[in-house]
Amino acid sequence: MTNKKAMLYLILTVLAVALVANLGLAQQPAKGKSAPGAPEGGPQTTIQGKIIFMQSYGGYIVVSETPHEEYKIINENPKVLADLAKQDKPVTIEGRLPRGAYLLFIEKINGKAYRGQ
């Protein structure tokens, strides 16, 4: 094999490997059965606590009973959350913690589907 042919063969091989690797990286992850607009991933969680409006947090939060934690609701529906905050009663919330332990994407409240903005 001549030097030019060997170099061409090497370049074509590198391009073929790069193409195959790029196709594998470009595939979209499989979508789960999460709510429309739900962030991908994040652990599923169930929290019992009260919904509170806190201006300093920039909106509504959930304060869990045990252990005591505060979660910022990232898909707020002000009408639904205001009614629950006025009741000042504990609720059971099912959702995801998509970006960290203290951000909450709500999927259900007291077993009923919840749709935020």
Chimera marker file (.cmm) of the C-alpha trace (Angstrom):
<marker_set name="trace">
<marker id="1" x="0.000" y="0.000" z="0.000" r="1" g="1" b="0" radius="0.5"/>
<marker id="2" x="1.306" y="3.403" z="-0.842" r="1" g="1" b="0" radius="0.5"/>
<marker id="3" x="1.619" y="6.170" z="1.656" r="1" g="1" b="0" radius="0.5"/>
<marker id="4" x="-1.341" y="8.139" z="0.161" r="1" g="1" b="0" radius="0.5"/>
<marker id="5" x="-3.617" y="5.080" z="0.198" r="1" g="1" b="0" radius="0.5"/>
<marker id="6" x="-2.716" y="4.305" z="3.817" r="1" g="1" b="0" radius="0.5"/>
<marker id="7" x="-3.444" y="7.885" z="4.870" r="1" g="1" b="0" radius="0.5"/>
<marker id="8" x="-6.799" y="7.877" z="3.014" r="1" g="1" b="0" radius="0.5"/>
<marker id="9" x="-7.709" y="4.527" z="4.613" r="1" g="1" b="0" radius="0.5"/>
<marker id="10" x="-6.847" y="5.914" z="8.076" r="1" g="1" b="0" radius="0.5"/>
<marker id="11" x="-8.916" y="9.069" z="7.559" r="1" g="1" b="0" radius="0.5"/>
<marker id="12" x="-11.934" y="7.081" z="6.324" r="1" g="1" b="0" radius="0.5"/>
<marker id="13" x="-11.682" y="4.712" z="9.293" r="1" g="1" b="0" radius="0.5"/>
<marker id="14" x="-11.577" y="7.594" z="11.783" r="1" g="1" b="0" radius="0.5"/>
<marker id="15" x="-14.577" y="9.252" z="10.084" r="1" g="1" b="0" radius="0.5"/>
<marker id="16" x="-16.570" y="5.992" z="10.160" r="1" g="1" b="0" radius="0.5"/>
<marker id="17" x="-15.863" y="5.481" z="13.866" r="1" g="1" b="0" radius="0.5"/>
<marker id="18" x="-16.790" y="9.104" z="14.625" r="1" g="1" b="0" radius="0.5"/>
<marker id="19" x="-20.062" y="8.756" z="12.690" r="1" g="1" b="0" radius="0.5"/>
<marker id="20" x="-21.089" y="5.596" z="14.547" r="1" g="1" b="0" radius="0.5"/>
<marker id="21" x="-20.207" y="7.142" z="17.924" r="1" g="1" b="0" radius="0.5"/>
<marker id="22" x="-22.127" y="10.323" z="17.095" r="1" g="1" b="0" radius="0.5"/>
<marker id="23" x="-25.263" y="8.388" z="16.130" r="1" g="1" b="0" radius="0.5"/>
<marker id="24" x="-25.234" y="6.616" z="19.496" r="1" g="1" b="0" radius="0.5"/>
<marker id="25" x="-24.927" y="9.887" z="21.402" r="1" g="1" b="0" radius="0.5"/>
<marker id="26" x="-27.649" y="11.634" z="19.386" r="1" g="1" b="0" radius="0.5"/>
<marker id="27" x="-30.409" y="9.184" z="20.327" r="1" g="1" b="0" radius="0.5"/>
<marker id="28" x="-33.112" y="10.603" z="22.585" r="1" g="1" b="0" radius="0.5"/>
<marker id="29" x="-33.759" y="8.865" z="25.907" r="1" g="1" b="0" radius="0.5"/>
<marker id="30" x="-36.942" y="6.841" z="26.138" r="1" g="1" b="0" radius="0.5"/>
<marker id="31" x="-39.809" y="8.841" z="27.550" r="1" g="1" b="0" radius="0.5"/>
<marker id="32" x="-41.430" y="7.502" z="30.682" r="1" g="1" b="0" radius="0.5"/>
<marker id="33" x="-45.026" y="7.776" z="31.823" r="1" g="1" b="0" radius="0.5"/>
<marker id="34" x="-44.541" y="11.138" z="33.484" r="1" g="1" b="0" radius="0.5"/>
<marker id="35" x="-47.063" y="13.944" z="33.345" r="1" g="1" b="0" radius="0.5"/>
<marker id="36" x="-47.098" y="16.231" z="30.290" r="1" g="1" b="0" radius="0.5"/>
<marker id="37" x="-44.399" y="18.840" z="30.687" r="1" g="1" b="0" radius="0.5"/>
<marker id="38" x="-42.722" y="16.864" z="33.452" r="1" g="1" b="0" radius="0.5"/>
<marker id="39" x="-38.978" y="17.140" z="33.632" r="1" g="1" b="0" radius="0.5"/>
<marker id="40" x="-37.071" y="14.053" z="32.598" r="1" g="1" b="0" radius="0.5"/>
<marker id="41" x="-35.651" y="11.936" z="35.356" r="1" g="1" b="0" radius="0.5"/>
<marker id="42" x="-35.459" y="12.674" z="39.015" r="1" g="1" b="0" radius="0.5"/>
<marker id="43" x="-36.483" y="10.323" z="41.753" r="1" g="1" b="0" radius="0.5"/>
<marker id="44" x="-40.175" y="9.720" z="42.410" r="1" g="1" b="0" radius="0.5"/>
<marker id="45" x="-41.262" y="10.841" z="45.874" r="1" g="1" b="0" radius="0.5"/>
<marker id="46" x="-44.289" y="11.023" z="48.154" r="1" g="1" b="0" radius="0.5"/>
<marker id="47" x="-44.413" y="13.850" z="50.677" r="1" g="1" b="0" radius="0.5"/>
<marker id="48" x="-46.908" y="14.613" z="53.426" r="1" g="1" b="0" radius="0.5"/>
<marker id="49" x="-46.948" y="18.241" z="54.425" r="1" g="1" b="0" radius="0.5"/>
<marker id="50" x="-48.557" y="21.648" z="54.185" r="1" g="1" b="0" radius="0.5"/>
<marker id="51" x="-48.562" y="24.006" z="51.242" r="1" g="1" b="0" radius="0.5"/>
<marker id="52" x="-47.513" y="27.542" z="52.144" r="1" g="1" b="0" radius="0.5"/>
<marker id="53" x="-47.041" y="30.734" z="50.134" r="1" g="1" b="0" radius="0.5"/>
<marker id="54" x="-43.698" y="32.364" z="50.873" r="1" g="1" b="0" radius="0.5"/>
<marker id="55" x="-42.829" y="35.591" z="49.105" r="1" g="1" b="0" radius="0.5"/>
<marker id="56" x="-39.156" y="35.200" z="50.034" r="1" g="1" b="0" radius="0.5"/>
<marker id="57" x="-39.052" y="31.850" z="48.179" r="1" g="1" b="0" radius="0.5"/>
<marker id="58" x="-40.785" y="33.357" z="45.172" r="1" g="1" b="0" radius="0.5"/>
<marker id="59" x="-43.984" y="31.349" z="45.445" r="1" g="1" b="0" radius="0.5"/>
<marker id="60" x="-45.425" y="28.209" z="46.946" r="1" g="1" b="0" radius="0.5"/>
<marker id="61" x="-43.513" y="25.644" z="48.943" r="1" g="1" b="0" radius="0.5"/>
<marker id="62" x="-44.317" y="22.356" z="50.638" r="1" g="1" b="0" radius="0.5"/>
<marker id="63" x="-43.196" y="21.939" z="54.229" r="1" g="1" b="0" radius="0.5"/>
<marker id="64" x="-42.993" y="18.230" z="54.965" r="1" g="1" b="0" radius="0.5"/>
<marker id="65" x="-43.894" y="16.885" z="58.392" r="1" g="1" b="0" radius="0.5"/>
<marker id="66" x="-41.332" y="14.115" z="58.920" r="1" g="1" b="0" radius="0.5"/>
<marker id="67" x="-38.545" y="14.825" z="58.326" r="1" g="1" b="0" radius="0.5"/>
<marker id="68" x="-39.029" y="18.573" z="58.327" r="1" g="1" b="0" radius="0.5"/>
<marker id="69" x="-37.973" y="19.785" z="54.859" r="1" g="1" b="0" radius="0.5"/>
<marker id="70" x="-39.009" y="22.621" z="52.545" r="1" g="1" b="0" radius="0.5"/>
<marker id="71" x="-39.523" y="22.024" z="48.819" r="1" g="1" b="0" radius="0.5"/>
<marker id="72" x="-40.002" y="24.756" z="46.201" r="1" g="1" b="0" radius="0.5"/>
<marker id="73" x="-42.840" y="23.844" z="43.810" r="1" g="1" b="0" radius="0.5"/>
<marker id="74" x="-41.602" y="24.348" z="40.250" r="1" g="1" b="0" radius="0.5"/>
<marker id="75" x="-44.910" y="23.739" z="38.437" r="1" g="1" b="0" radius="0.5"/>
<marker id="76" x="-47.176" y="26.098" z="40.357" r="1" g="1" b="0" radius="0.5"/>
<marker id="77" x="-50.919" y="26.360" z="39.754" r="1" g="1" b="0" radius="0.5"/>
<marker id="78" x="-51.686" y="29.409" z="41.943" r="1" g="1" b="0" radius="0.5"/>
<marker id="79" x="-55.461" y="28.809" z="42.072" r="1" g="1" b="0" radius="0.5"/>
<marker id="80" x="-55.154" y="25.217" z="43.332" r="1" g="1" b="0" radius="0.5"/>
<marker id="81" x="-52.238" y="25.925" z="45.646" r="1" g="1" b="0" radius="0.5"/>
<marker id="82" x="-53.862" y="29.057" z="47.164" r="1" g="1" b="0" radius="0.5"/>
<marker id="83" x="-56.952" y="27.042" z="48.128" r="1" g="1" b="0" radius="0.5"/>
<marker id="84" x="-54.825" y="24.331" z="49.743" r="1" g="1" b="0" radius="0.5"/>
<marker id="85" x="-52.669" y="26.904" z="51.565" r="1" g="1" b="0" radius="0.5"/>
<marker id="86" x="-55.801" y="28.570" z="53.017" r="1" g="1" b="0" radius="0.5"/>
<marker id="87" x="-57.005" y="25.215" z="54.375" r="1" g="1" b="0" radius="0.5"/>
<marker id="88" x="-53.738" y="24.882" z="56.345" r="1" g="1" b="0" radius="0.5"/>
<marker id="89" x="-54.116" y="21.079" z="56.399" r="1" g="1" b="0" radius="0.5"/>
<marker id="90" x="-51.540" y="18.426" z="55.516" r="1" g="1" b="0" radius="0.5"/>
<marker id="91" x="-51.793" y="16.938" z="52.018" r="1" g="1" b="0" radius="0.5"/>
<marker id="92" x="-50.163" y="13.950" z="50.345" r="1" g="1" b="0" radius="0.5"/>
<marker id="93" x="-48.147" y="14.936" z="47.300" r="1" g="1" b="0" radius="0.5"/>
<marker id="94" x="-46.686" y="12.602" z="44.682" r="1" g="1" b="0" radius="0.5"/>
<marker id="95" x="-44.064" y="14.013" z="42.376" r="1" g="1" b="0" radius="0.5"/>
<marker id="96" x="-40.452" y="14.167" z="41.302" r="1" g="1" b="0" radius="0.5"/>
<marker id="97" x="-37.305" y="15.852" z="42.568" r="1" g="1" b="0" radius="0.5"/>
<marker id="98" x="-35.854" y="16.665" z="39.135" r="1" g="1" b="0" radius="0.5"/>
<marker id="99" x="-32.937" y="19.007" z="39.774" r="1" g="1" b="0" radius="0.5"/>
<marker id="100" x="-32.145" y="18.569" z="43.381" r="1" g="1" b="0" radius="0.5"/>
<marker id="101" x="-33.507" y="17.610" z="46.718" r="1" g="1" b="0" radius="0.5"/>
<marker id="102" x="-35.362" y="20.872" z="47.296" r="1" g="1" b="0" radius="0.5"/>
<marker id="103" x="-37.160" y="21.445" z="43.977" r="1" g="1" b="0" radius="0.5"/>
<marker id="104" x="-40.453" y="19.574" z="43.544" r="1" g="1" b="0" radius="0.5"/>
<marker id="105" x="-42.491" y="18.815" z="40.415" r="1" g="1" b="0" radius="0.5"/>
<marker id="106" x="-45.988" y="17.826" z="41.582" r="1" g="1" b="0" radius="0.5"/>
<marker id="107" x="-47.897" y="15.110" z="39.720" r="1" g="1" b="0" radius="0.5"/>
<marker id="108" x="-50.704" y="14.330" z="42.227" r="1" g="1" b="0" radius="0.5"/>
<marker id="109" x="-52.163" y="15.918" z="45.351" r="1" g="1" b="0" radius="0.5"/>
<marker id="110" x="-54.237" y="13.673" z="47.639" r="1" g="1" b="0" radius="0.5"/>
<marker id="111" x="-54.398" y="11.065" z="44.850" r="1" g="1" b="0" radius="0.5"/>
<marker id="112" x="-55.841" y="13.492" z="42.282" r="1" g="1" b="0" radius="0.5"/>
<marker id="113" x="-53.923" y="14.497" z="39.151" r="1" g="1" b="0" radius="0.5"/>
<marker id="114" x="-52.363" y="17.941" z="39.433" r="1" g="1" b="0" radius="0.5"/>
<marker id="115" x="-51.601" y="20.177" z="36.489" r="1" g="1" b="0" radius="0.5"/>
<marker id="116" x="-49.312" y="23.128" z="37.038" r="1" g="1" b="0" radius="0.5"/>
<marker id="117" x="-48.088" y="25.841" z="34.726" r="1" g="1" b="0" radius="0.5"/>
<link id1="1" id2="2" r="1" g="1" b="0" radius="0.2"/>
<link id1="2" id2="3" r="1" g="1" b="0" radius="0.2"/>
<link id1="3" id2="4" r="1" g="1" b="0" radius="0.2"/>
<link id1="4" id2="5" r="1" g="1" b="0" radius="0.2"/>
<link id1="5" id2="6" r="1" g="1" b="0" radius="0.2"/>
<link id1="6" id2="7" r="1" g="1" b="0" radius="0.2"/>
<link id1="7" id2="8" r="1" g="1" b="0" radius="0.2"/>
<link id1="8" id2="9" r="1" g="1" b="0" radius="0.2"/>
<link id1="9" id2="10" r="1" g="1" b="0" radius="0.2"/>
<link id1="10" id2="11" r="1" g="1" b="0" radius="0.2"/>
<link id1="11" id2="12" r="1" g="1" b="0" radius="0.2"/>
<link id1="12" id2="13" r="1" g="1" b="0" radius="0.2"/>
<link id1="13" id2="14" r="1" g="1" b="0" radius="0.2"/>
<link id1="14" id2="15" r="1" g="1" b="0" radius="0.2"/>
<link id1="15" id2="16" r="1" g="1" b="0" radius="0.2"/>
<link id1="16" id2="17" r="1" g="1" b="0" radius="0.2"/>
<link id1="17" id2="18" r="1" g="1" b="0" radius="0.2"/>
<link id1="18" id2="19" r="1" g="1" b="0" radius="0.2"/>
<link id1="19" id2="20" r="1" g="1" b="0" radius="0.2"/>
<link id1="20" id2="21" r="1" g="1" b="0" radius="0.2"/>
<link id1="21" id2="22" r="1" g="1" b="0" radius="0.2"/>
<link id1="22" id2="23" r="1" g="1" b="0" radius="0.2"/>
<link id1="23" id2="24" r="1" g="1" b="0" radius="0.2"/>
<link id1="24" id2="25" r="1" g="1" b="0" radius="0.2"/>
<link id1="25" id2="26" r="1" g="1" b="0" radius="0.2"/>
<link id1="26" id2="27" r="1" g="1" b="0" radius="0.2"/>
<link id1="27" id2="28" r="1" g="1" b="0" radius="0.2"/>
<link id1="28" id2="29" r="1" g="1" b="0" radius="0.2"/>
<link id1="29" id2="30" r="1" g="1" b="0" radius="0.2"/>
<link id1="30" id2="31" r="1" g="1" b="0" radius="0.2"/>
<link id1="31" id2="32" r="1" g="1" b="0" radius="0.2"/>
<link id1="32" id2="33" r="1" g="1" b="0" radius="0.2"/>
<link id1="33" id2="34" r="1" g="1" b="0" radius="0.2"/>
<link id1="34" id2="35" r="1" g="1" b="0" radius="0.2"/>
<link id1="35" id2="36" r="1" g="1" b="0" radius="0.2"/>
<link id1="36" id2="37" r="1" g="1" b="0" radius="0.2"/>
<link id1="37" id2="38" r="1" g="1" b="0" radius="0.2"/>
<link id1="38" id2="39" r="1" g="1" b="0" radius="0.2"/>
<link id1="39" id2="40" r="1" g="1" b="0" radius="0.2"/>
<link id1="40" id2="41" r="1" g="1" b="0" radius="0.2"/>
<link id1="41" id2="42" r="1" g="1" b="0" radius="0.2"/>
<link id1="42" id2="43" r="1" g="1" b="0" radius="0.2"/>
<link id1="43" id2="44" r="1" g="1" b="0" radius="0.2"/>
<link id1="44" id2="45" r="1" g="1" b="0" radius="0.2"/>
<link id1="45" id2="46" r="1" g="1" b="0" radius="0.2"/>
<link id1="46" id2="47" r="1" g="1" b="0" radius="0.2"/>
<link id1="47" id2="48" r="1" g="1" b="0" radius="0.2"/>
<link id1="48" id2="49" r="1" g="1" b="0" radius="0.2"/>
<link id1="49" id2="50" r="1" g="1" b="0" radius="0.2"/>
<link id1="50" id2="51" r="1" g="1" b="0" radius="0.2"/>
<link id1="51" id2="52" r="1" g="1" b="0" radius="0.2"/>
<link id1="52" id2="53" r="1" g="1" b="0" radius="0.2"/>
<link id1="53" id2="54" r="1" g="1" b="0" radius="0.2"/>
<link id1="54" id2="55" r="1" g="1" b="0" radius="0.2"/>
<link id1="55" id2="56" r="1" g="1" b="0" radius="0.2"/>
<link id1="56" id2="57" r="1" g="1" b="0" radius="0.2"/>
<link id1="57" id2="58" r="1" g="1" b="0" radius="0.2"/>
<link id1="58" id2="59" r="1" g="1" b="0" radius="0.2"/>
<link id1="59" id2="60" r="1" g="1" b="0" radius="0.2"/>
<link id1="60" id2="61" r="1" g="1" b="0" radius="0.2"/>
<link id1="61" id2="62" r="1" g="1" b="0" radius="0.2"/>
<link id1="62" id2="63" r="1" g="1" b="0" radius="0.2"/>
<link id1="63" id2="64" r="1" g="1" b="0" radius="0.2"/>
<link id1="64" id2="65" r="1" g="1" b="0" radius="0.2"/>
<link id1="65" id2="66" r="1" g="1" b="0" radius="0.2"/>
<link id1="66" id2="67" r="1" g="1" b="0" radius="0.2"/>
<link id1="67" id2="68" r="1" g="1" b="0" radius="0.2"/>
<link id1="68" id2="69" r="1" g="1" b="0" radius="0.2"/>
<link id1="69" id2="70" r="1" g="1" b="0" radius="0.2"/>
<link id1="70" id2="71" r="1" g="1" b="0" radius="0.2"/>
<link id1="71" id2="72" r="1" g="1" b="0" radius="0.2"/>
<link id1="72" id2="73" r="1" g="1" b="0" radius="0.2"/>
<link id1="73" id2="74" r="1" g="1" b="0" radius="0.2"/>
<link id1="74" id2="75" r="1" g="1" b="0" radius="0.2"/>
<link id1="75" id2="76" r="1" g="1" b="0" radius="0.2"/>
<link id1="76" id2="77" r="1" g="1" b="0" radius="0.2"/>
<link id1="77" id2="78" r="1" g="1" b="0" radius="0.2"/>
<link id1="78" id2="79" r="1" g="1" b="0" radius="0.2"/>
<link id1="79" id2="80" r="1" g="1" b="0" radius="0.2"/>
<link id1="80" id2="81" r="1" g="1" b="0" radius="0.2"/>
<link id1="81" id2="82" r="1" g="1" b="0" radius="0.2"/>
<link id1="82" id2="83" r="1" g="1" b="0" radius="0.2"/>
<link id1="83" id2="84" r="1" g="1" b="0" radius="0.2"/>
<link id1="84" id2="85" r="1" g="1" b="0" radius="0.2"/>
<link id1="85" id2="86" r="1" g="1" b="0" radius="0.2"/>
<link id1="86" id2="87" r="1" g="1" b="0" radius="0.2"/>
<link id1="87" id2="88" r="1" g="1" b="0" radius="0.2"/>
<link id1="88" id2="89" r="1" g="1" b="0" radius="0.2"/>
<link id1="89" id2="90" r="1" g="1" b="0" radius="0.2"/>
<link id1="90" id2="91" r="1" g="1" b="0" radius="0.2"/>
<link id1="91" id2="92" r="1" g="1" b="0" radius="0.2"/>
<link id1="92" id2="93" r="1" g="1" b="0" radius="0.2"/>
<link id1="93" id2="94" r="1" g="1" b="0" radius="0.2"/>
<link id1="94" id2="95" r="1" g="1" b="0" radius="0.2"/>
<link id1="95" id2="96" r="1" g="1" b="0" radius="0.2"/>
<link id1="96" id2="97" r="1" g="1" b="0" radius="0.2"/>
<link id1="97" id2="98" r="1" g="1" b="0" radius="0.2"/>
<link id1="98" id2="99" r="1" g="1" b="0" radius="0.2"/>
<link id1="99" id2="100" r="1" g="1" b="0" radius="0.2"/>
<link id1="100" id2="101" r="1" g="1" b="0" radius="0.2"/>
<link id1="101" id2="102" r="1" g="1" b="0" radius="0.2"/>
<link id1="102" id2="103" r="1" g="1" b="0" radius="0.2"/>
<link id1="103" id2="104" r="1" g="1" b="0" radius="0.2"/>
<link id1="104" id2="105" r="1" g="1" b="0" radius="0.2"/>
<link id1="105" id2="106" r="1" g="1" b="0" radius="0.2"/>
<link id1="106" id2="107" r="1" g="1" b="0" radius="0.2"/>
<link id1="107" id2="108" r="1" g="1" b="0" radius="0.2"/>
<link id1="108" id2="109" r="1" g="1" b="0" radius="0.2"/>
<link id1="109" id2="110" r="1" g="1" b="0" radius="0.2"/>
<link id1="110" id2="111" r="1" g="1" b="0" radius="0.2"/>
<link id1="111" id2="112" r="1" g="1" b="0" radius="0.2"/>
<link id1="112" id2="113" r="1" g="1" b="0" radius="0.2"/>
<link id1="113" id2="114" r="1" g="1" b="0" radius="0.2"/>
<link id1="114" id2="115" r="1" g="1" b="0" radius="0.2"/>
<link id1="115" id2="116" r="1" g="1" b="0" radius="0.2"/>
<link id1="116" id2="117" r="1" g="1" b="0" radius="0.2"/>
</marker_set>
